[in-house]
Amino acid sequence: GEGHLGGWYQGLIVIRKNKCLLAKGDEWNGYTFPAVLGEGHLGGRATAIEAMEEVVGVEAEAIHIKTALAPLMLYNPKFSTFKNAVATLYPAYVNYLPEP
């Protein structure tokens, strides 16, 4: 949350057809994992699903977080302009991806 200067991001590592999904965003250069800055009113998994909806356009019903696998922590993720940002990425798979 607010204790980190760059914020705490929540997102997903998405596997689809034996490939890892990366997202291109307006806020960062290149491709990275879909994630958004957590705002505190939602839990980590719910925020991660929200990231997938916002950044990639996949509906929540199509997203399946693999709760048996531990989330991955990233420090100074590419999608943050702050040096002290942290991201928690939850492993997941999706039923479909939107058309480009």
Disulfide bonds with the S-S distance in Angstrom:
none
